[in-house]
Amino acid sequence: MKDHFKYILALFAAILFTLPSFAQKQEDYKDLLRKQPKTMHFTDTLRSPNKQKQFLRAVELAPSVFVYDEIVWRGSSTVTVKGMRFNPSMDNTLKCEIVENDPGLGKRLKRLNSVTRPLRGVVDLTVSYHNVPSGIAVDYLINNISVFGIGRSSDRKSKQK
């Protein structure tokens, strides 16, 4: 029992010594987030006819489901959604017919949403897709990522004005 008390006392002392610098550390953390690379890149090949059908329908529905600042089409198979607010977009997606018709997809998206919701993410999303012999090759580029309202380059520009 004495050992447990010593560990608790040591933890308490460590917390007390770090409290005065907490505000500075929080500001340092915000600076670190601003300096981090704000790009993620994923690729996938949709091989099953069901997934291909769902993907093409999702591309069709995205402009009305996602909550965003601007959408830019480049050609017939590349679209960029700028300033997409993840939480409201996910809320709309979970109500979408594609998700309602596929319980497995709904379950995976709900799980993802429960993990990412506290982050309050805002991103720019570029999706490029092409038909290939094995299915549909999809390229996802997520950039200008902001979490907790920190990290948007547009936010920094507006604060400098």
KOLBANU-197777 format. One record per residue: residue in three letters; x, y, z of N, C-alpha, C, O in turn; residue number from 0. Coordinates in Angstrom, 3 decimals, padded with zeros to 6 digits. Example, Ala and Ser with C-alpha at 12.3 -4.5 7.8 and 13.67 -1.06 7.14 Angstrom:
2
aa / n_c1 / n_c2 / n_c3 / ca_c1 / ca_c2 / ca_c3 / c_c1 / c_c2 / c_c3 / o_c1 / o_c2 / o_c3 / i
ALA / 013.190 / -005.690 / 007.800 / 012.300 / -004.500 / 007.800 / 013.200 / -003.300 / 007.800 / 014.236 / -003.319 / 008.465 / 0;
SER / 012.850 / -002.250 / 007.080 / 013.670 / -001.060 / 007.140 / 012.900 / 000.030 / 007.870 / 013.409 / 001.138 / 008.039 / 1;
This chain:
161
aa / n_c1 / n_c2 / n_c3 / ca_c1 / ca_c2 / ca_c3 / c_c1 / c_c2 / c_c3 / o_c1 / o_c2 / o_c3 / i
MET / 000.822 / -001.194 / 000.000 / 000.000 / 000.000 / 000.000 / 000.866 / 001.258 / 000.000 / 000.530 / 002.251 / -000.644 / 0;
LYS / 002.005 / 001.207 / 000.741 / 002.885 / 002.365 / 000.793 / 003.462 / 002.675 / -000.586 / 003.650 / 003.839 / -000.938 / 1;
ASP / 003.744 / 001.630 / -001.364 / 004.293 / 001.843 / -002.704 / 003.288 / 002.573 / -003.587 / 003.662 / 003.473 / -004.339 / 2;
HIS / 002.025 / 002.194 / -003.500 / 000.994 / 002.858 / -004.292 / 000.895 / 004.333 / -003.908 / 000.760 / 005.210 / -004.763 / 3;
PHE / 000.964 / 004.580 / -002.609 / 000.902 / 005.962 / -002.132 / 002.077 / 006.777 / -002.683 / 001.906 / 007.929 / -003.082 / 4;
LYS / 003.270 / 006.172 / -002.702 / 004.451 / 006.868 / -003.233 / 004.281 / 007.197 / -004.709 / 004.653 / 008.284 / -005.150 / 5;
TYR / 003.722 / 006.265 / -005.476 / 003.532 / 006.499 / -006.908 / 002.502 / 007.604 / -007.154 / 002.674 / 008.448 / -008.034 / 6;
ILE / 001.446 / 007.581 / -006.372 / 000.417 / 008.620 / -006.496 / 000.991 / 009.974 / -006.113 / 000.734 / 010.970 / -006.791 / 7;
LEU / 001.767 / 010.023 / -005.032 / 002.394 / 011.264 / -004.595 / 003.364 / 011.786 / -005.659 / 003.386 / 012.985 / -005.937 / 8;
ALA / 004.160 / 010.903 / -006.251 / 005.098 / 011.312 / -007.307 / 004.339 / 011.845 / -008.517 / 004.738 / 012.852 / -009.101 / 9;
LEU / 003.252 / 011.181 / -008.898 / 002.438 / 011.649 / -010.024 / 001.837 / 013.018 / -009.724 / 001.839 / 013.899 / -010.583 / 10;
PHE / 001.327 / 013.200 / -008.517 / 000.746 / 014.470 / -008.111 / 001.793 / 015.588 / -008.155 / 001.509 / 016.691 / -008.621 / 11;
ALA / 003.005 / 015.297 / -007.667 / 004.081 / 016.297 / -007.689 / 004.453 / 016.662 / -009.127 / 004.673 / 017.833 / -009.436 / 12;
ALA / 004.521 / 015.676 / -009.991 / 004.850 / 015.945 / -011.395 / 003.789 / 016.831 / -012.036 / 004.114 / 017.742 / -012.799 / 13;
ILE / 002.530 / 016.568 / -011.730 / 001.446 / 017.395 / -012.279 / 001.560 / 018.826 / -011.765 / 001.394 / 019.772 / -012.535 / 14;
LEU / 001.841 / 018.995 / -010.472 / 001.967 / 020.338 / -009.905 / 003.107 / 021.124 / -010.555 / 002.976 / 022.325 / -010.793 / 15;
PHE / 004.216 / 020.455 / -010.839 / 005.352 / 021.156 / -011.438 / 005.111 / 021.523 / -012.899 / 005.722 / 022.460 / -013.411 / 16;
THR / 004.233 / 020.797 / -013.565 / 003.990 / 021.096 / -014.983 / 002.842 / 022.082 / -015.177 / 002.726 / 022.658 / -016.258 / 17;
LEU / 002.003 / 022.297 / -014.189 / 000.865 / 023.203 / -014.349 / 001.255 / 024.631 / -014.748 / 000.611 / 025.187 / -015.638 / 18;
PRO / 002.276 / 025.256 / -014.139 / 002.576 / 026.626 / -014.532 / 002.940 / 026.773 / -016.013 / 002.713 / 027.828 / -016.606 / 19;
SER / 003.497 / 025.731 / -016.603 / 003.891 / 025.843 / -018.005 / 002.838 / 025.263 / -018.944 / 003.078 / 025.179 / -020.149 / 20;
PHE / 001.681 / 024.862 / -018.424 / 000.655 / 024.255 / -019.261 / 000.197 / 025.193 / -020.374 / 000.068 / 024.767 / -021.522 / 21;
ALA / -000.051 / 026.466 / -020.051 / -000.519 / 027.412 / -021.066 / 000.520 / 027.573 / -022.173 / 000.166 / 027.627 / -023.351 / 22;
GLN / 001.794 / 027.649 / -021.804 / 002.847 / 027.768 / -022.806 / 002.930 / 026.500 / -023.647 / 003.093 / 026.575 / -024.865 / 23;
LYS / 002.820 / 025.345 / -023.012 / 002.885 / 024.082 / -023.754 / 001.712 / 023.968 / -024.723 / 001.873 / 023.447 / -025.827 / 24;
GLN / 000.538 / 024.448 / -024.326 / -000.623 / 024.395 / -025.201 / -000.381 / 025.276 / -026.432 / -000.739 / 024.890 / -027.545 / 25;
GLU / 000.209 / 026.432 / -026.246 / 000.527 / 027.309 / -027.376 / 001.593 / 026.668 / -028.265 / 001.516 / 026.765 / -029.490 / 26;
ASP / 002.589 / 026.012 / -027.656 / 003.601 / 025.296 / -028.431 / 002.956 / 024.187 / -029.254 / 003.350 / 023.959 / -030.397 / 27;
TYR / 001.961 / 023.489 / -028.681 / 001.268 / 022.420 / -029.379 / 000.522 / 022.973 / -030.590 / 000.535 / 022.369 / -031.662 / 28;
LYS / -000.125 / 024.120 / -030.416 / -000.836 / 024.744 / -031.537 / 000.152 / 025.113 / -032.643 / -000.142 / 024.919 / -033.823 / 29;
ASP / 001.321 / 025.643 / -032.273 / 002.341 / 025.963 / -033.276 / 002.807 / 024.708 / -033.987 / 003.008 / 024.722 / -035.202 / 30;
LEU / 002.979 / 023.628 / -033.249 / 003.394 / 022.367 / -033.848 / 002.357 / 021.880 / -034.858 / 002.713 / 021.427 / -035.946 / 31;
LEU / 001.073 / 021.973 / -034.500 / 000.013 / 021.561 / -035.420 / 000.028 / 022.406 / -036.688 / -000.178 / 021.888 / -037.785 / 32;
ARG / 000.270 / 023.703 / -036.538 / 000.298 / 024.580 / -037.710 / 001.445 / 024.232 / -038.650 / 001.324 / 024.422 / -039.861 / 33;
LYS / 002.555 / 023.726 / -038.116 / 003.741 / 023.446 / -038.913 / 003.732 / 022.040 / -039.513 / 004.536 / 021.748 / -040.399 / 34;
GLN / 002.841 / 021.164 / -039.047 / 002.816 / 019.791 / -039.537 / 002.372 / 019.750 / -040.991 / 001.571 / 020.580 / -041.421 / 35;
PRO / 002.891 / 018.778 / -041.756 / 002.395 / 018.598 / -043.119 / 000.906 / 018.300 / -043.055 / 000.457 / 017.512 / -042.222 / 36;
LYS / 000.171 / 018.910 / -043.905 / -001.275 / 018.785 / -043.871 / -001.773 / 018.021 / -045.096 / -002.701 / 018.461 / -045.776 / 37;
THR / -001.148 / 016.869 / -045.374 / -001.521 / 016.081 / -046.538 / -001.527 / 014.597 / -046.188 / -000.624 / 014.098 / -045.517 / 38;
MET / -002.554 / 013.909 / -046.651 / -002.621 / 012.459 / -046.565 / -003.008 / 011.950 / -047.944 / -003.795 / 012.585 / -048.646 / 39;
HIS / -002.456 / 010.804 / -048.334 / -002.696 / 010.261 / -049.664 / -003.041 / 008.778 / -049.552 / -002.319 / 008.013 / -048.913 / 40;
PHE / -004.150 / 008.380 / -050.177 / -004.582 / 006.987 / -050.163 / -004.936 / 006.562 / -051.583 / -005.384 / 007.376 / -052.391 / 41;
THR / -004.733 / 005.291 / -051.877 / -005.174 / 004.726 / -053.152 / -005.940 / 003.448 / -052.865 / -005.737 / 002.799 / -051.839 / 42;
ASP / -006.814 / 003.100 / -053.781 / -007.618 / 001.894 / -053.620 / -008.064 / 001.438 / -055.000 / -008.183 / 002.247 / -055.920 / 43;
THR / -008.308 / 000.155 / -055.139 / -008.917 / -000.378 / -056.354 / -010.192 / -001.087 / -055.943 / -010.175 / -002.045 / -055.170 / 44;
LEU / -011.294 / -000.594 / -056.475 / -012.603 / -001.176 / -056.159 / -012.863 / -002.305 / -057.149 / -013.103 / -002.069 / -058.333 / 45;
ARG / -012.812 / -003.532 / -056.647 / -012.907 / -004.695 / -057.526 / -014.325 / -005.253 / -057.626 / -014.719 / -005.729 / -058.691 / 46;
SER / -015.088 / -005.206 / -056.560 / -016.425 / -005.808 / -056.586 / -017.408 / -004.871 / -057.290 / -017.347 / -003.653 / -057.121 / 47;
PRO / -018.305 / -005.448 / -058.072 / -019.310 / -004.622 / -058.764 / -020.156 / -003.787 / -057.800 / -020.534 / -002.661 / -058.122 / 48;
ASN / -020.456 / -004.342 / -056.609 / -021.249 / -003.606 / -055.627 / -020.505 / -002.357 / -055.141 / -021.101 / -001.283 / -055.054 / 49;
LYS / -019.213 / -002.485 / -054.824 / -018.427 / -001.335 / -054.366 / -018.262 / -000.307 / -055.487 / -018.285 / 000.898 / -055.234 / 50;
GLN / -018.099 / -000.770 / -056.702 / -017.979 / 000.148 / -057.841 / -019.263 / 000.949 / -058.009 / -019.227 / 002.162 / -058.215 / 51;
LYS / -020.385 / 000.267 / -057.919 / -021.690 / 000.925 / -058.049 / -021.884 / 001.953 / -056.925 / -022.333 / 003.073 / -057.171 / 52;
GLN / -021.538 / 001.558 / -055.681 / -021.658 / 002.466 / -054.538 / -020.765 / 003.693 / -054.710 / -021.181 / 004.816 / -054.428 / 53;
PHE / -019.543 / 003.471 / -055.173 / -018.603 / 004.586 / -055.347 / -019.123 / 005.582 / -056.380 / -019.132 / 006.787 / -056.130 / 54;
LEU / -019.553 / 005.086 / -057.533 / -020.047 / 005.989 / -058.582 / -021.288 / 006.752 / -058.117 / -021.456 / 007.925 / -058.448 / 55;
ARG / -022.143 / 006.097 / -057.364 / -023.325 / 006.773 / -056.799 / -022.897 / 007.815 / -055.768 / -023.486 / 008.893 / -055.690 / 56;
ALA / -021.870 / 007.493 / -054.976 / -021.372 / 008.440 / -053.968 / -020.792 / 009.678 / -054.633 / -020.995 / 010.790 / -054.144 / 57;
VAL / -020.077 / 009.510 / -055.730 / -019.529 / 010.666 / -056.458 / -020.666 / 011.543 / -056.971 / -020.579 / 012.771 / -056.949 / 58;
GLU / -021.712 / 010.907 / -057.423 / -022.890 / 011.626 / -057.925 / -023.576 / 012.424 / -056.809 / -024.008 / 013.557 / -057.020 / 59;
LEU / -023.669 / 011.816 / -055.616 / -024.375 / 012.442 / -054.486 / -023.520 / 013.425 / -053.687 / -024.064 / 014.267 / -052.972 / 60;
ALA / -022.201 / 013.334 / -053.793 / -021.298 / 014.119 / -052.936 / -021.617 / 015.615 / -052.899 / -021.635 / 016.191 / -051.811 / 61;
PRO / -021.871 / 016.271 / -054.041 / -022.141 / 017.720 / -053.955 / -023.346 / 018.085 / -053.099 / -023.388 / 019.170 / -052.520 / 62;
SER / -024.325 / 017.192 / -053.014 / -025.498 / 017.508 / -052.196 / -025.390 / 016.975 / -050.771 / -026.158 / 017.391 / -049.904 / 63;
VAL / -024.452 / 016.062 / -050.507 / -024.315 / 015.460 / -049.177 / -023.242 / 016.173 / -048.356 / -023.448 / 016.439 / -047.172 / 64;
PHE / -022.101 / 016.485 / -048.972 / -021.000 / 017.116 / -048.245 / -021.320 / 018.566 / -047.920 / -022.059 / 019.229 / -048.647 / 65;
VAL / -020.756 / 019.051 / -046.822 / -020.856 / 020.451 / -046.422 / -019.472 / 021.044 / -046.678 / -018.487 / 020.611 / -046.080 / 66;
TYR / -019.401 / 022.039 / -047.572 / -018.105 / 022.525 / -048.043 / -018.184 / 023.988 / -048.463 / -019.266 / 024.568 / -048.555 / 67;
ASP / -017.002 / 024.576 / -048.718 / -016.928 / 025.956 / -049.189 / -017.017 / 026.043 / -050.706 / -017.667 / 026.939 / -051.245 / 68;
GLU / -016.365 / 025.113 / -051.393 / -016.305 / 025.165 / -052.853 / -016.039 / 023.765 / -053.396 / -015.381 / 022.946 / -052.756 / 69;
ILE / -016.571 / 023.511 / -054.597 / -016.297 / 022.235 / -055.263 / -015.818 / 022.541 / -056.679 / -016.394 / 023.375 / -057.377 / 70;
VAL / -014.747 / 021.847 / -057.092 / -014.134 / 022.110 / -058.391 / -013.979 / 020.784 / -059.135 / -013.323 / 019.864 / -058.648 / 71;
TRP / -014.584 / 020.696 / -060.312 / -014.429 / 019.509 / -061.157 / -013.323 / 019.765 / -062.155 / -013.318 / 020.794 / -062.832 / 72;
ARG / -012.377 / 018.830 / -062.252 / -011.329 / 018.907 / -063.275 / -011.484 / 017.669 / -064.133 / -011.095 / 016.570 / -063.737 / 73;
GLY / -012.048 / 017.852 / -065.293 / -012.327 / 016.707 / -066.145 / -013.507 / 015.927 / -065.599 / -014.194 / 016.383 / -064.685 / 74;
SER / -013.739 / 014.754 / -066.159 / -014.910 / 013.973 / -065.748 / -014.624 / 013.045 / -064.579 / -015.549 / 012.464 / -064.013 / 75;
SER / -013.341 / 012.894 / -064.205 / -013.044 / 011.916 / -063.166 / -012.179 / 012.456 / -062.024 / -011.579 / 011.674 / -061.287 / 76;
THR / -012.108 / 013.754 / -061.870 / -011.374 / 014.344 / -060.744 / -012.207 / 015.486 / -060.164 / -012.663 / 016.377 / -060.880 / 77;
VAL / -012.390 / 015.429 / -058.849 / -013.156 / 016.469 / -058.168 / -012.420 / 016.856 / -056.893 / -011.875 / 016.003 / -056.193 / 78;
THR / -012.411 / 018.161 / -056.599 / -011.825 / 018.673 / -055.365 / -012.919 / 019.376 / -054.573 / -013.604 / 020.265 / -055.078 / 79;
VAL / -013.063 / 018.957 / -053.329 / -014.012 / 019.588 / -052.410 / -013.177 / 020.393 / -051.435 / -012.418 / 019.829 / -050.647 / 80;
LYS / -013.313 / 021.711 / -051.485 / -012.504 / 022.585 / -050.623 / -013.291 / 022.984 / -049.385 / -014.476 / 023.307 / -049.460 / 81;
GLY / -012.611 / 022.954 / -048.247 / -013.236 / 023.360 / -046.980 / -014.352 / 022.428 / -046.547 / -015.357 / 022.877 / -045.997 / 82;
MET / -014.186 / 021.120 / -046.793 / -015.215 / 020.166 / -046.400 / -015.195 / 019.982 / -044.887 / -014.187 / 019.583 / -044.305 / 83;
ARG / -016.332 / 020.283 / -044.265 / -016.466 / 020.107 / -042.826 / -016.883 / 018.658 / -042.570 / -017.966 / 018.224 / -042.964 / 84;
PHE / -016.003 / 017.932 / -041.907 / -016.150 / 016.489 / -041.799 / -017.387 / 016.074 / -041.013 / -018.125 / 015.201 / -041.469 / 85;
ASN / -017.637 / 016.667 / -039.853 / -018.761 / 016.215 / -039.018 / -020.119 / 016.385 / -039.697 / -020.877 / 015.418 / -039.771 / 86;
PRO / -020.456 / 017.583 / -040.197 / -021.757 / 017.693 / -040.869 / -021.838 / 016.842 / -042.138 / -022.902 / 016.327 / -042.480 / 87;
SER / -020.703 / 016.699 / -042.836 / -020.691 / 015.863 / -044.037 / -020.949 / 014.404 / -043.669 / -021.683 / 013.706 / -044.369 / 88;
MET / -020.351 / 013.945 / -042.578 / -020.561 / 012.566 / -042.139 / -021.995 / 012.368 / -041.672 / -022.586 / 011.320 / -041.932 / 89;
ASP / -022.565 / 013.351 / -040.990 / -023.969 / 013.254 / -040.565 / -024.877 / 013.054 / -041.780 / -025.766 / 012.202 / -041.762 / 90;
ASN / -024.651 / 013.838 / -042.829 / -025.444 / 013.708 / -044.052 / -025.193 / 012.367 / -044.738 / -026.118 / 011.753 / -045.270 / 91;
THR / -023.945 / 011.918 / -044.722 / -023.590 / 010.642 / -045.354 / -024.302 / 009.486 / -044.665 / -024.798 / 008.579 / -045.333 / 92;
LEU / -024.356 / 009.508 / -043.346 / -025.010 / 008.425 / -042.606 / -026.508 / 008.344 / -042.905 / -027.117 / 007.291 / -042.717 / 93;
LYS / -027.105 / 009.442 / -043.366 / -028.527 / 009.461 / -043.721 / -028.753 / 009.128 / -045.197 / -029.895 / 009.001 / -045.639 / 94;
CYS / -027.682 / 008.990 / -045.946 / -027.738 / 008.800 / -047.391 / -028.259 / 007.403 / -047.745 / -028.078 / 006.457 / -046.979 / 95;
GLU / -028.901 / 007.281 / -048.897 / -029.481 / 006.011 / -049.336 / -028.444 / 004.895 / -049.474 / -028.757 / 003.731 / -049.222 / 96;
ILE / -027.224 / 005.232 / -049.867 / -026.179 / 004.210 / -050.035 / -025.889 / 003.534 / -048.700 / -025.756 / 002.312 / -048.627 / 97;
VAL / -025.793 / 004.331 / -047.658 / -025.478 / 003.801 / -046.328 / -026.682 / 003.063 / -045.759 / -026.522 / 002.027 / -045.112 / 98;
GLU / -027.864 / 003.572 / -045.986 / -029.069 / 002.911 / -045.481 / -029.266 / 001.538 / -046.124 / -029.802 / 000.627 / -045.492 / 99;
ASN / -028.834 / 001.389 / -047.373 / -029.008 / 000.120 / -048.085 / -027.893 / -000.888 / -047.798 / -027.994 / -002.044 / -048.210 / 100;
ASP / -026.835 / -000.475 / -047.102 / -025.716 / -001.371 / -046.798 / -025.389 / -001.273 / -045.309 / -024.613 / -000.405 / -044.910 / 101;
PRO / -025.965 / -002.145 / -044.484 / -025.737 / -002.077 / -043.038 / -024.257 / -002.190 / -042.648 / -023.823 / -001.558 / -041.685 / 102;
GLY / -023.490 / -002.982 / -043.383 / -022.060 / -003.125 / -043.078 / -021.316 / -001.824 / -043.270 / -020.482 / -001.456 / -042.442 / 103;
LEU / -021.608 / -001.123 / -044.350 / -020.994 / 000.182 / -044.611 / -021.416 / 001.175 / -043.538 / -020.595 / 001.947 / -043.044 / 104;
GLY / -022.690 / 001.155 / -043.181 / -023.184 / 002.046 / -042.135 / -022.471 / 001.823 / -040.816 / -022.126 / 002.777 / -040.119 / 105;
LYS / -022.249 / 000.563 / -040.474 / -021.569 / 000.235 / -039.219 / -020.131 / 000.754 / -039.234 / -019.672 / 001.321 / -038.242 / 106;
ARG / -019.409 / 000.566 / -040.357 / -018.025 / 001.050 / -040.455 / -017.971 / 002.576 / -040.392 / -017.093 / 003.136 / -039.736 / 107;
LEU / -018.898 / 003.252 / -041.067 / -018.895 / 004.716 / -041.047 / -019.261 / 005.259 / -039.671 / -018.704 / 006.270 / -039.244 / 108;
LYS / -020.174 / 004.616 / -038.977 / -020.531 / 005.052 / -037.617 / -019.341 / 004.902 / -036.677 / -019.094 / 005.762 / -035.833 / 109;
ARG / -018.606 / 003.800 / -036.831 / -017.420 / 003.592 / -036.001 / -016.379 / 004.672 / -036.297 / -015.805 / 005.254 / -035.376 / 110;
LEU / -016.138 / 004.938 / -037.574 / -015.202 / 005.998 / -037.964 / -015.656 / 007.345 / -037.423 / -014.847 / 008.116 / -036.908 / 111;
ASN / -016.934 / 007.624 / -037.538 / -017.486 / 008.892 / -037.070 / -017.318 / 009.054 / -035.565 / -017.034 / 010.154 / -035.092 / 112;
SER / -017.487 / 007.978 / -034.810 / -017.342 / 008.092 / -033.356 / -015.904 / 008.413 / -032.953 / -015.678 / 009.050 / -031.924 / 113;
VAL / -014.935 / 007.979 / -033.751 / -013.534 / 008.250 / -033.458 / -013.134 / 009.659 / -033.899 / -012.401 / 010.346 / -033.187 / 114;
THR / -013.610 / 010.090 / -035.063 / -013.160 / 011.370 / -035.635 / -014.008 / 012.570 / -035.220 / -013.548 / 013.705 / -035.348 / 115;
ARG / -015.205 / 012.365 / -034.737 / -016.101 / 013.489 / -034.398 / -015.463 / 014.521 / -033.469 / -015.599 / 015.717 / -033.727 / 116;
PRO / -014.768 / 014.111 / -032.389 / -014.190 / 015.116 / -031.492 / -013.115 / 015.987 / -032.151 / -012.788 / 017.055 / -031.633 / 117;
LEU / -012.567 / 015.548 / -033.275 / -011.506 / 016.306 / -033.941 / -012.031 / 017.542 / -034.679 / -011.265 / 018.465 / -034.958 / 118;
ARG / -013.327 / 017.566 / -034.997 / -013.942 / 018.699 / -035.716 / -013.099 / 019.062 / -036.948 / -012.693 / 020.212 / -037.121 / 119;
GLY / -012.852 / 018.083 / -037.776 / -011.976 / 018.267 / -038.928 / -012.584 / 019.059 / -040.064 / -013.782 / 018.984 / -040.339 / 120;
VAL / -011.716 / 019.825 / -040.720 / -012.043 / 020.510 / -041.971 / -010.893 / 020.190 / -042.920 / -009.725 / 020.358 / -042.570 / 121;
VAL / -011.232 / 019.727 / -044.127 / -010.201 / 019.283 / -045.065 / -010.543 / 019.728 / -046.485 / -011.672 / 020.116 / -046.786 / 122;
ASP / -009.531 / 019.657 / -047.340 / -009.739 / 019.725 / -048.781 / -009.545 / 018.302 / -049.279 / -008.534 / 017.671 / -048.968 / 123;
LEU / -010.495 / 017.790 / -050.044 / -010.462 / 016.416 / -050.520 / -010.470 / 016.406 / -052.043 / -011.354 / 016.989 / -052.671 / 124;
THR / -009.477 / 015.739 / -052.631 / -009.450 / 015.546 / -054.080 / -009.556 / 014.057 / -054.357 / -008.782 / 013.256 / -053.833 / 125;
VAL / -010.522 / 013.700 / -055.186 / -010.728 / 012.306 / -055.562 / -010.579 / 012.197 / -057.070 / -011.246 / 012.899 / -057.830 / 126;
SER / -009.681 / 011.292 / -057.490 / -009.504 / 010.977 / -058.913 / -009.787 / 009.494 / -059.085 / -009.363 / 008.683 / -058.262 / 127;
TYR / -010.492 / 009.135 / -060.138 / -010.804 / 007.729 / -060.346 / -010.765 / 007.412 / -061.839 / -011.083 / 008.248 / -062.685 / 128;
HIS / -010.361 / 006.171 / -062.131 / -010.224 / 005.728 / -063.522 / -010.581 / 004.253 / -063.602 / -010.307 / 003.485 / -062.679 / 129;
ASN / -011.188 / 003.867 / -064.700 / -011.459 / 002.452 / -064.936 / -010.167 / 001.763 / -065.335 / -009.440 / 002.236 / -066.209 / 130;
VAL / -009.891 / 000.650 / -064.690 / -008.736 / -000.185 / -065.000 / -009.263 / -001.611 / -065.181 / -010.393 / -001.897 / -064.787 / 131;
PRO / -008.464 / -002.511 / -065.769 / -008.959 / -003.872 / -065.998 / -009.489 / -004.574 / -064.742 / -010.413 / -005.382 / -064.837 / 132;
SER / -008.920 / -004.278 / -063.569 / -009.365 / -004.978 / -062.358 / -010.487 / -004.258 / -061.617 / -010.928 / -004.746 / -060.577 / 133;
GLY / -010.963 / -003.122 / -062.107 / -012.055 / -002.409 / -061.441 / -011.939 / -000.901 / -061.629 / -011.690 / -000.421 / -062.735 / 134;
ILE / -012.118 / -000.167 / -060.548 / -011.981 / 001.296 / -060.564 / -010.838 / 001.660 / -059.621 / -010.890 / 001.377 / -058.424 / 135;
ALA / -009.812 / 002.289 / -060.175 / -008.686 / 002.754 / -059.358 / -009.037 / 004.140 / -058.833 / -009.389 / 005.033 / -059.603 / 136;
VAL / -008.940 / 004.314 / -057.513 / -009.318 / 005.574 / -056.873 / -008.116 / 006.130 / -056.133 / -007.385 / 005.399 / -055.465 / 137;
ASP / -007.922 / 007.434 / -056.263 / -006.825 / 008.141 / -055.614 / -007.439 / 009.240 / -054.755 / -008.129 / 010.119 / -055.271 / 138;
TYR / -007.194 / 009.196 / -053.452 / -007.715 / 010.190 / -052.513 / -006.557 / 011.041 / -052.013 / -005.578 / 010.514 / -051.486 / 139;
LEU / -006.663 / 012.337 / -052.175 / -005.667 / 013.263 / -051.644 / -006.396 / 014.185 / -050.670 / -007.291 / 014.937 / -051.055 / 140;
ILE / -005.997 / 014.112 / -049.411 / -006.605 / 014.944 / -048.372 / -005.541 / 015.937 / -047.942 / -004.485 / 015.542 / -047.449 / 141;
ASN / -005.811 / 017.224 / -048.126 / -004.818 / 018.218 / -047.718 / -005.492 / 019.402 / -047.040 / -006.717 / 019.473 / -046.943 / 142;
ASN / -004.658 / 020.330 / -046.575 / -005.119 / 021.500 / -045.826 / -005.996 / 021.048 / -044.655 / -007.103 / 021.546 / -044.451 / 143;
ILE / -005.468 / 020.101 / -043.904 / -006.207 / 019.479 / -042.805 / -006.207 / 020.392 / -041.579 / -005.178 / 020.946 / -041.192 / 144;
SER / -007.362 / 020.527 / -040.994 / -007.505 / 021.301 / -039.761 / -008.225 / 020.445 / -038.736 / -009.268 / 019.862 / -039.032 / 145;
VAL / -007.668 / 020.367 / -037.521 / -008.346 / 019.686 / -036.427 / -008.495 / 020.667 / -035.278 / -007.606 / 021.482 / -035.032 / 146;
PHE / -009.597 / 020.593 / -034.586 / -009.926 / 021.502 / -033.477 / -009.882 / 022.965 / -033.924 / -009.648 / 023.850 / -033.100 / 147;
GLY / -010.101 / 023.232 / -035.203 / -010.064 / 024.602 / -035.694 / -008.666 / 025.157 / -035.846 / -008.501 / 026.359 / -036.051 / 148;
ILE / -007.650 / 024.307 / -035.751 / -006.264 / 024.757 / -035.838 / -005.652 / 024.208 / -037.122 / -005.826 / 023.032 / -037.443 / 149;
GLY / -004.946 / 025.047 / -037.846 / -004.178 / 024.535 / -038.958 / -004.637 / 024.945 / -040.334 / -003.926 / 024.682 / -041.304 / 150;
ARG / -005.786 / 025.575 / -040.475 / -006.243 / 025.984 / -041.803 / -005.413 / 027.160 / -042.271 / -005.268 / 028.146 / -041.548 / 151;
SER / -004.869 / 027.069 / -043.469 / -004.081 / 028.178 / -043.990 / -004.962 / 029.401 / -044.196 / -004.501 / 030.533 / -044.048 / 152;
SER / -006.248 / 029.175 / -044.544 / -007.133 / 030.316 / -044.702 / -007.379 / 031.010 / -043.370 / -007.571 / 032.226 / -043.335 / 153;
ASP / -007.377 / 030.237 / -042.247 / -007.538 / 030.833 / -040.919 / -006.354 / 031.742 / -040.597 / -006.536 / 032.831 / -040.054 / 154;
ARG / -005.147 / 031.300 / -040.930 / -003.968 / 032.119 / -040.642 / -003.999 / 033.395 / -041.455 / -003.647 / 034.461 / -040.950 / 155;
LYS / -004.417 / 033.302 / -042.713 / -004.464 / 034.495 / -043.559 / -005.472 / 035.504 / -043.021 / -005.205 / 036.706 / -043.004 / 156;
SER / -006.635 / 035.011 / -042.581 / -007.657 / 035.938 / -042.089 / -007.223 / 036.583 / -040.772 / -007.611 / 037.718 / -040.494 / 157;
LYS / -006.424 / 035.884 / -039.953 / -005.951 / 036.465 / -038.686 / -004.868 / 037.507 / -038.928 / -004.689 / 038.415 / -038.118 / 158;
GLN / -004.129 / 037.380 / -040.059 / -003.055 / 038.324 / -040.342 / -003.599 / 039.649 / -040.851 / -002.922 / 040.673 / -040.751 / 159;
LYS / -004.800 / 039.646 / -041.391 / -005.369 / 040.882 / -041.953 / -005.771 / 041.861 / -040.899 / -006.264 / 042.943 / -041.218 / 160;
